[in-house]
Amino acid sequence: MLTLYTAETPNGRKASIALEELGLDYEVRPIQLAEEEQKLDWFLAKNPNHKIPVLDDDGQAIWESGAILLHLAEKYDGDGRILSKDSAQRMEAIQYAFFQTGGVGPNLGRLGAALRKEGEKNQEMIDIFDAEFRRLVGVLDSILSDGREYLTRDYSIGDIMHYPWLAIPFQMNMPHITDHPNVLAWLERIAARPAVQRGMAVPS
Ligand SMILES: N[C@@H](CCC(=O)N[C@@H](CS)C(=O)NCC(=O)O)C(=O)O
C-alpha cells in the first residue's frame, strides 16, 4: 500500500504528479505544516528531517522528493513513462532531477522566504536569490532552445521535479518566466498533461 504524506507545496506535488503519471492507487495523508505536524514524533519516525513529502510503500518510508520519484520509477515504471529504459536518457533525466534539487528548488524557495519575511526585508539576500533563480531559468531556456519537447528526449522525472516549482512564477506571470519563451512553452506543455493537473490538486 502506498501512502503519501504531503502538503500544498511544490515538493509534495512532485510526488503526487509522479504517482498520477504512473496511474498508481495511493492514499493521501495531508500534513499541517503551519501547525508543525511534521515535527511530531510519529512523523519524525518516518522522516527525521521533518519535511514532506514522505512516501510510505508497504512500511518503507522514503523521503526527499527526488528519492521518492526514483523509487517509483524503479519499482512501478515498467514502461518508462517517467524514467526512460534507455541508459543514456535515464541518466540525463536523473541529471535534471539533481539539477532541480540543487538549483531552482532552494533558490526559489529562499527567494520566496526572503520576500515573505515580516518586518524589514533583507534586500541583499532577495537580490542574490532573484539573480540566481533568473540565471537558472535562463539555463533551462537555452537547453530548451533546440526545440525539444521535454528536458530530455522523453518526458521524465526531470520535468516532474521542475514543474511544480516553476508553476508558481508561471501562474504569477513573473518576468523570470515570461522573458524565457522556451521555458514558457515547456510549462504550457507540462501544465496540459491530465496527470499533472491531478497531481497539482493534491492534497485537495
Ligand atoms: N529536499 C526536500 C525538501 C522538502 C521540503 O522543503 N519540504 C517543505 C515543504 S515544501 C517542508 O516540509 N517544510 C517543513 C519544515 O521544514 O519543517 C525534498 O525535495 O523533498
Ligand as a Chemical Component Dictionary entry (heavy atoms), coordinates in Angstrom:
data_LIG
# 
_chem_comp.id                   LIG 
_chem_comp.type                 NON-POLYMER 
_chem_comp.pdbx_formal_charge   0 
_chem_comp.three_letter_code    LIG 
# 
loop_
_chem_comp_atom.comp_id 
_chem_comp_atom.atom_id 
_chem_comp_atom.alt_atom_id 
_chem_comp_atom.type_symbol 
_chem_comp_atom.charge 
_chem_comp_atom.model_Cartn_x 
_chem_comp_atom.model_Cartn_y 
_chem_comp_atom.model_Cartn_z 
_chem_comp_atom.pdbx_ordinal 
LIG N1  N1  N 0 14.773 18.482 -0.274 1  
LIG C1  C1  C 0 13.441 18.180 0.190  2  
LIG C2  C2  C 0 12.739 19.460 0.560  3  
LIG C3  C3  C 0 11.389 19.207 1.195  4  
LIG C4  C4  C 0 10.809 20.468 1.797  5  
LIG O1  O1  O 0 11.485 21.527 1.844  6  
LIG N2  N2  N 0 9.597  20.358 2.300  7  
LIG C5  C5  C 0 8.959  21.505 2.951  8  
LIG C6  C6  C 0 7.641  21.841 2.250  9  
LIG S1  S1  S 0 7.910  22.166 0.524  10 
LIG C7  C7  C 0 8.614  21.142 4.403  11 
LIG O2  O2  O 0 8.108  20.069 4.646  12 
LIG N3  N3  N 0 8.914  22.045 5.346  13 
LIG C8  C8  C 0 8.564  21.855 6.734  14 
LIG C9  C9  C 0 9.709  22.075 7.671  15 
LIG O3  O3  O 0 10.835 22.398 7.216  16 
LIG O4  O4  O 0 9.507  21.960 8.866  17 
LIG C10 C10 C 0 12.673 17.407 -0.901 18 
LIG O5  O5  O 0 12.953 17.632 -2.077 19 
LIG O6  O6  O 0 11.821 16.566 -0.553 20 
# 
loop_
_chem_comp_bond.comp_id 
_chem_comp_bond.atom_id_1 
_chem_comp_bond.atom_id_2 
_chem_comp_bond.value_order 
_chem_comp_bond.pdbx_ordinal 
LIG N1  C1  SING 1  
LIG C1  C2  SING 2  
LIG C1  C10 SING 3  
LIG C2  C3  SING 4  
LIG C3  C4  SING 5  
LIG C4  O1  DOUB 6  
LIG C4  N2  SING 7  
LIG N2  C5  SING 8  
LIG C5  C6  SING 9  
LIG C5  C7  SING 10 
LIG C6  S1  SING 11 
LIG C7  O2  DOUB 12 
LIG C7  N3  SING 13 
LIG N3  C8  SING 14 
LIG C8  C9  SING 15 
LIG C9  O3  DOUB 16 
LIG C9  O4  SING 17 
LIG C10 O5  DOUB 18 
LIG C10 O6  SING 19 
# 
